[in-house]
Amino acid sequence: MPDPTGRINRLLSLIPYVLKHQGVTLDELSEVFEISQEQLLKDLQLIFLCGQPDYTPADLIEVDIDDDRVYISMADYFARPLRFTPAELSGLYLACSALVKLSGLPSSSALMSAMGKIRDALGVTPISQDDIDKSVEIQTLAPERAVLGELSRSLDRRRVVEMEYYTYGRDDLTRRRVHPLSLQFGMGHWYLRAWDGRSGEVRVFRVDRIKDLKTTGETFEPPPEEEEEKTPSPFSVTESGGTEVHLRFSPALARWAKEQQIFSEAKEEGDYLVCTLHADALTWLERELLQYGTEVEILSPPELKERLRHRVQNLLSIYS
Amino acid sequence: MNKAERLINLIAMLLEAQRPVTLDRIRNSIPGYQQTTMASFKRMFERDKSDLRDMGVPIQVEQVDAFGEEVGYRIPKEEYYLPEIEFTTEEKVALLLVNRLSSGEVVPLSREAGAALLKLSPDLGDGSRLGQPGSLHCKFALQAEPVEDLTRLWEAAVRRRTVRFTYRSMGEGKEQERQLDPYGLYFDRGAWYVVGYCHLREEIRSFRVSRVESGVELAHPAVEGPDFKRPPGFKLEDYSRVLPWEFEEGAEYEAAVRFSPKIAWLVERDLGEVYRFEPAEDGGGILHVIVRNGEAFLNWVLSFAEDAEVLSPVALRGKVGDRLLRILDKLGGEGDA
């Protein structure tokens, strides 16, 4: 049986949502409650069957869907959602403080005052905030936070941004004019999705590699949504294209390499691990390989071996 | 009869009741309870009641007559209803962003936070009611560690409960059953770690949560707890801000590394608050780093290739040279380009 309490919790908030916002669209409800329209209609049908004894038409909750707009009546006893459980209150506090540490967005003062109102309405937390703070430590992303504030302001106002960006893959610092479209956090970093004037395409940039940022007075029209969806996620592994690289990690690094999320394939060969990856630039890979030292062997392509040899000789000349 | 429907009807009835409702009336009124025998109805009702109490529904048991022979049930409205909260637009945007974070299950208790935000949703509305501010174009990718593990570890840390799990350590390679007194959790560079007293190693250790192979369970589920005390001087930050080359291996020394203008700003941003950074006129700079593990430090320096140069100590410069020669040797003698 699918989680009935999750569904009940949703229904107990869905009813007050509609009561407070009569005529709300199906679209808005399925977005807020993170469910498909099909599930939403099932939920509304279920609400329609509930009410007070003796469950005659006059006792049941009334649900009307008119032209994609939803109306509910005869449900005054469900005018407010259920109170928080202690764990929900702790969870909300934890998530608020994590957001401040990770992004500083939109402003920690707004979050703190919102939390203050919630605390005032609900009374004290069962687990003190001090206890929560001492049990979880989230590294503040200081460099990213400095840039994120400005980026989110330009996102709000659809302003063209000028930035100096360090491309790790090509080891290159360049100036660009971009149209910021969205921000995403994952694997410990913030990524900016933006239309890039240099390449004429939507690209993904790592926010901590933005050296400077200037919001211009120029505004832009966002591209249609489907266009935006086409850009690859910064977290997906490239499965094809670019240069195919095969590496063999020694037993000392095999276990570690297995955890890395850049390889499209990893095969054990005894205690060794043979990994495949698709790279659209080799420069960054040379740098990665330098750190692994003699614990990795390049199986192919020969070009990468040649480039690494050249680079090591260069470095040796610095140290001799 | 659908269980959700039955439970919603039960809540509705007990909320509206002027006086406590007896079992008989509940059975006779609510569809879904009637078809069964009295005994199986009672079992069913007990299960429903405990499900609802787990959800936080305040079901009260009260006497219905002066002799206390029969009891009834009711839900006091003042204990059930979440008070209405008026948020400003900024506060709404902030809380909608928190909702994004909880959808990504980035932190412990994310599901609970999401449930709380769902309860606030009538007071928050959605982005369209706030004119779709750009900061709501923020998303959080799903965090790799299972949020159940994070939540259990966190609860064990605040309730001082010993946990057990099987762990695949990087060094030893094989899985081992561990017992841990968890003191706290930290998030660093995209990964979660739990710090605590390890019963196997008999010292305070950090564990990467993604390397926990089994689920996390209480070591002594039968007792109430707390199972341990956190040492009075313990500070989570002493364990959470350790860089790879700070793990104790040998003697501590200071190293100076020069970074090129192309990269120095990145290094300064990342480590300028931890170590002394001496800016140079060309836009580059020198970072003075405390090193305890030379090999780990060299891994990091070499990841910058020609953009970083170890200036001192001389012995460390020598080690860089040795490492480079070994790499060259391994690359083999296929002729020089």
Boltz contact constraints between the chains, C-beta under 6 A:
constraints:
  - contact:
      token1: [A, 4]
      token2: [B, 3]
      max_distance: 6.0
  - contact:
      token1: [A, 4]
      token2: [B, 4]
      max_distance: 6.0
  - contact:
      token1: [A, 5]
      token2: [B, 51]
      max_distance: 6.0
  - contact:
      token1: [A, 5]
      token2: [B, 55]
      max_distance: 6.0
  - contact:
      token1: [A, 7]
      token2: [B, 4]
      max_distance: 6.0
  - contact:
      token1: [A, 8]
      token2: [B, 4]
      max_distance: 6.0
  - contact:
      token1: [A, 8]
      token2: [B, 7]
      max_distance: 6.0
  - contact:
      token1: [A, 9]
      token2: [B, 115]
      max_distance: 6.0
  - contact:
      token1: [A, 13]
      token2: [B, 118]
      max_distance: 6.0
  - contact:
      token1: [A, 13]
      token2: [B, 119]
      max_distance: 6.0
  - contact:
      token1: [A, 13]
      token2: [B, 121]
      max_distance: 6.0
  - contact:
      token1: [A, 16]
      token2: [B, 122]
      max_distance: 6.0
  - contact:
      token1: [A, 17]
      token2: [B, 121]
      max_distance: 6.0
  - contact:
      token1: [A, 17]
      token2: [B, 122]
      max_distance: 6.0
  - contact:
      token1: [A, 20]
      token2: [B, 122]
      max_distance: 6.0
  - contact:
      token1: [A, 28]
      token2: [B, 126]
      max_distance: 6.0
  - contact:
      token1: [A, 31]
      token2: [B, 126]
      max_distance: 6.0
  - contact:
      token1: [A, 32]
      token2: [B, 121]
      max_distance: 6.0
  - contact:
      token1: [A, 32]
      token2: [B, 126]
      max_distance: 6.0
  - contact:
      token1: [A, 46]
      token2: [B, 5]
      max_distance: 6.0
  - contact:
      token1: [A, 49]
      token2: [B, 5]
      max_distance: 6.0
  - contact:
      token1: [A, 50]
      token2: [B, 8]
      max_distance: 6.0
  - contact:
      token1: [A, 50]
      token2: [B, 9]
      max_distance: 6.0
  - contact:
      token1: [A, 52]
      token2: [B, 16]
      max_distance: 6.0
  - contact:
      token1: [A, 53]
      token2: [B, 29]
      max_distance: 6.0
  - contact:
      token1: [A, 77]
      token2: [B, 12]
      max_distance: 6.0
  - contact:
      token1: [A, 77]
      token2: [B, 15]
      max_distance: 6.0
  - contact:
      token1: [A, 77]
      token2: [B, 16]
      max_distance: 6.0
  - contact:
      token1: [A, 80]
      token2: [B, 81]
      max_distance: 6.0
  - contact:
      token1: [A, 80]
      token2: [B, 82]
      max_distance: 6.0
  - contact:
      token1: [A, 81]
      token2: [B, 82]
      max_distance: 6.0
  - contact:
      token1: [A, 81]
      token2: [B, 119]
      max_distance: 6.0
  - contact:
      token1: [A, 83]
      token2: [B, 82]
      max_distance: 6.0
  - contact:
      token1: [A, 84]
      token2: [B, 116]
      max_distance: 6.0
  - contact:
      token1: [A, 85]
      token2: [B, 56]
      max_distance: 6.0
  - contact:
      token1: [A, 87]
      token2: [B, 112]
      max_distance: 6.0
  - contact:
      token1: [A, 88]
      token2: [B, 112]
      max_distance: 6.0
  - contact:
      token1: [A, 88]
      token2: [B, 115]
      max_distance: 6.0
  - contact:
      token1: [A, 88]
      token2: [B, 116]
      max_distance: 6.0
  - contact:
      token1: [A, 90]
      token2: [B, 109]
      max_distance: 6.0
  - contact:
      token1: [A, 91]
      token2: [B, 109]
      max_distance: 6.0
  - contact:
      token1: [A, 91]
      token2: [B, 112]
      max_distance: 6.0
  - contact:
      token1: [A, 91]
      token2: [B, 113]
      max_distance: 6.0
  - contact:
      token1: [A, 92]
      token2: [B, 113]
      max_distance: 6.0
  - contact:
      token1: [A, 92]
      token2: [B, 116]
      max_distance: 6.0
  - contact:
      token1: [A, 94]
      token2: [B, 107]
      max_distance: 6.0
  - contact:
      token1: [A, 94]
      token2: [B, 109]
      max_distance: 6.0
  - contact:
      token1: [A, 95]
      token2: [B, 98]
      max_distance: 6.0
  - contact:
      token1: [A, 95]
      token2: [B, 101]
      max_distance: 6.0
  - contact:
      token1: [A, 95]
      token2: [B, 102]
      max_distance: 6.0
  - contact:
      token1: [A, 95]
      token2: [B, 107]
      max_distance: 6.0
  - contact:
      token1: [A, 95]
      token2: [B, 113]
      max_distance: 6.0
  - contact:
      token1: [A, 96]
      token2: [B, 98]
      max_distance: 6.0
  - contact:
      token1: [A, 98]
      token2: [B, 107]
      max_distance: 6.0
  - contact:
      token1: [A, 99]
      token2: [B, 98]
      max_distance: 6.0
  - contact:
      token1: [A, 99]
      token2: [B, 101]
      max_distance: 6.0
  - contact:
      token1: [A, 105]
      token2: [B, 135]
      max_distance: 6.0
  - contact:
      token1: [A, 106]
      token2: [B, 93]
      max_distance: 6.0
  - contact:
      token1: [A, 106]
      token2: [B, 94]
      max_distance: 6.0
  - contact:
      token1: [A, 106]
      token2: [B, 135]
      max_distance: 6.0
  - contact:
      token1: [A, 110]
      token2: [B, 90]
      max_distance: 6.0
  - contact:
      token1: [A, 110]
      token2: [B, 91]
      max_distance: 6.0
  - contact:
      token1: [A, 110]
      token2: [B, 94]
      max_distance: 6.0
  - contact:
      token1: [A, 111]
      token2: [B, 94]
      max_distance: 6.0
  - contact:
      token1: [A, 114]
      token2: [B, 87]
      max_distance: 6.0
  - contact:
      token1: [A, 114]
      token2: [B, 91]
      max_distance: 6.0
  - contact:
      token1: [A, 114]
      token2: [B, 94]
      max_distance: 6.0
  - contact:
      token1: [A, 114]
      token2: [B, 95]
      max_distance: 6.0
  - contact:
      token1: [A, 117]
      token2: [B, 85]
      max_distance: 6.0
  - contact:
      token1: [A, 121]
      token2: [B, 83]
      max_distance: 6.0
  - contact:
      token1: [A, 121]
      token2: [B, 85]
      max_distance: 6.0
  - contact:
      token1: [A, 127]
      token2: [B, 158]
      max_distance: 6.0
  - contact:
      token1: [A, 131]
      token2: [B, 158]
      max_distance: 6.0
  - contact:
      token1: [A, 135]
      token2: [B, 157]
      max_distance: 6.0
  - contact:
      token1: [A, 135]
      token2: [B, 158]
      max_distance: 6.0
  - contact:
      token1: [A, 135]
      token2: [B, 184]
      max_distance: 6.0
  - contact:
      token1: [A, 136]
      token2: [B, 185]
      max_distance: 6.0
  - contact:
      token1: [A, 137]
      token2: [B, 186]
      max_distance: 6.0
  - contact:
      token1: [A, 137]
      token2: [B, 236]
      max_distance: 6.0
  - contact:
      token1: [A, 137]
      token2: [B, 237]
      max_distance: 6.0
  - contact:
      token1: [A, 137]
      token2: [B, 240]
      max_distance: 6.0
  - contact:
      token1: [A, 138]
      token2: [B, 187]
      max_distance: 6.0
  - contact:
      token1: [A, 139]
      token2: [B, 188]
      max_distance: 6.0
  - contact:
      token1: [A, 143]
      token2: [B, 269]
      max_distance: 6.0
  - contact:
      token1: [A, 152]
      token2: [B, 134]
      max_distance: 6.0
  - contact:
      token1: [A, 152]
      token2: [B, 135]
      max_distance: 6.0
  - contact:
      token1: [A, 155]
      token2: [B, 134]
      max_distance: 6.0
  - contact:
      token1: [A, 155]
      token2: [B, 137]
      max_distance: 6.0
  - contact:
      token1: [A, 156]
      token2: [B, 133]
      max_distance: 6.0
  - contact:
      token1: [A, 156]
      token2: [B, 134]
      max_distance: 6.0
  - contact:
      token1: [A, 173]
      token2: [B, 262]
      max_distance: 6.0
  - contact:
      token1: [A, 182]
      token2: [B, 137]
      max_distance: 6.0
  - contact:
      token1: [A, 183]
      token2: [B, 138]
      max_distance: 6.0
  - contact:
      token1: [A, 184]
      token2: [B, 139]
      max_distance: 6.0
  - contact:
      token1: [A, 185]
      token2: [B, 140]
      max_distance: 6.0
  - contact:
      token1: [A, 186]
      token2: [B, 141]
      max_distance: 6.0
  - contact:
      token1: [A, 187]
      token2: [B, 190]
      max_distance: 6.0
  - contact:
      token1: [A, 188]
      token2: [B, 189]
      max_distance: 6.0
  - contact:
      token1: [A, 188]
      token2: [B, 190]
      max_distance: 6.0
  - contact:
      token1: [A, 211]
      token2: [B, 265]
      max_distance: 6.0
  - contact:
      token1: [A, 235]
      token2: [B, 141]
      max_distance: 6.0
  - contact:
      token1: [A, 255]
      token2: [B, 170]
      max_distance: 6.0
  - contact:
      token1: [A, 287]
      token2: [B, 303]
      max_distance: 6.0
  - contact:
      token1: [A, 287]
      token2: [B, 305]
      max_distance: 6.0
  - contact:
      token1: [A, 290]
      token2: [B, 302]
      max_distance: 6.0
  - contact:
      token1: [A, 291]
      token2: [B, 299]
      max_distance: 6.0
  - contact:
      token1: [A, 291]
      token2: [B, 302]
      max_distance: 6.0
  - contact:
      token1: [A, 291]
      token2: [B, 303]
      max_distance: 6.0
  - contact:
      token1: [A, 293]
      token2: [B, 323]
      max_distance: 6.0
  - contact:
      token1: [A, 293]
      token2: [B, 327]
      max_distance: 6.0
  - contact:
      token1: [A, 294]
      token2: [B, 326]
      max_distance: 6.0
  - contact:
      token1: [A, 294]
      token2: [B, 330]
      max_distance: 6.0
  - contact:
      token1: [A, 305]
      token2: [B, 331]
      max_distance: 6.0
  - contact:
      token1: [A, 306]
      token2: [B, 337]
      max_distance: 6.0
  - contact:
      token1: [A, 309]
      token2: [B, 331]
      max_distance: 6.0
  - contact:
      token1: [A, 310]
      token2: [B, 337]
      max_distance: 6.0
  - contact:
      token1: [A, 312]
      token2: [B, 324]
      max_distance: 6.0
  - contact:
      token1: [A, 312]
      token2: [B, 327]
      max_distance: 6.0
  - contact:
      token1: [A, 312]
      token2: [B, 328]
      max_distance: 6.0
  - contact:
      token1: [A, 315]
      token2: [B, 324]
      max_distance: 6.0
  - contact:
      token1: [A, 316]
      token2: [B, 324]
      max_distance: 6.0
  - contact:
      token1: [A, 318]
      token2: [B, 309]
      max_distance: 6.0
  - contact:
      token1: [A, 319]
      token2: [B, 317]
      max_distance: 6.0
  - contact:
      token1: [A, 319]
      token2: [B, 320]
      max_distance: 6.0
  - contact:
      token1: [A, 319]
      token2: [B, 321]
      max_distance: 6.0
